[in-house]
Amino acid sequence: MDNDSKKALFATLKEVWHKMDSNFDYYAKSMGINFPAVLILQLLLDATETYTQKDICEKLGLPKQLVFSIIKPFWEQGYVELKEAKDRRNKDVFLTDKGKEYALSILQPLEDAEAAAWANFSDEDFITFVRIMDKYVEAFGNALKKQ
């Protein structure tokens, strides 16, 4: 493939990526929150381990102040509980039962929409897409680390 063709494909990839981001942002706003809050709810709902605010920042690549500005209202509304972590400088963040209900009210329609979108593809297409995206994200991360 020549350089012009590659540039055109990269431009298309960026455009598609931005459309996907816009879709997630639109959905989050329609639910009265921002997309990073959706990511935090998803992480905490699916958690198989405890997360501190610092862990959330690192796992999701979000700034500390942004995570704090999302967690604080969740705590005030009774959606999360903060417990002293082992190192005492951080707090473990847990969804309360009320928080789990809230998270599901936000995340279930999103998951339903994703399932409806994937229903347009064969299982083979879905598997191939996930495999290629995983390979791309790994290669891209490695390339960035070499910079």
Helices and strands as residue ranges (DSSP letters): H 3-30, H 35-45, E 51-52, H 53-60, H 64-76, E 80-84, E 91-95, H 97-118, H 123-146
